[in-house]
Amino acid sequence: MSEQPRVVFGNLYEGFARGLGPRLTPEVKAAVKQAGLDFDKLPPAVPIDEANRYSRLVGRLAFPEVPEPEAMRLLGLHAIRGWTQTTLGAAAAAMLRLIGPHRTLKRLDRAFQTTNNFNRATTTVLGETEVLVTINDIYDMPTYWQGVLEAGLEILRLEGTVVLERQDDPTGTFHITWK
């Protein structure tokens, strides 16, 4: 039996568009369209290699004033902010605040399944305000995932930090602390 192709769902790019707002200029959209992704006609799914290329391009073009690692962190942050502007995302964010950080972080697998068909996460609780989150494939974009997890803290209305503790390609482990 062959393995299912790894894909990112088109709704991730809807999150990019909503979260980036005015940074997703007509020029950025045109450049990404020329590379193969049309924000005005998003496909249901994009193969992971193409998705990574589009993400890096959007990050560079939307945040040209910062180095690429920071652009990718900001893209991850804005992607989740955009997701919370959707009907599903707003409802999910409200529910996540209700159940709290530990239960939310232990359910990351479910959240990831809304944007792709391959990411998995495990959460190790280190203390009341400290966890390790290991993501099975961060596709050599650790700062993107840092931004995603920072946005998760925002959703939960928590002040905290997200630091890449270990990267064992393709896996990344993040140390998250909050107040």
Buried (B, 14 or more C-beta within 10 A) or exposed (E): EEEEEBBBBBBBBBBBBBBBEEBBEEEBBEBBEEEEBEBEEBBEBBEBEBBBBBBBBBBBBBBEEEEEBBBBBBBBBBBBBBBBBBEEBEEBBEEBBEEEBEEBBBBBBEBBEBBBBBBEBBBEEEEEBEBBBBBBBBBEBBBBBBBBBBBBBBBBEBEBBBEBEEBEEEBBBBBBBBE
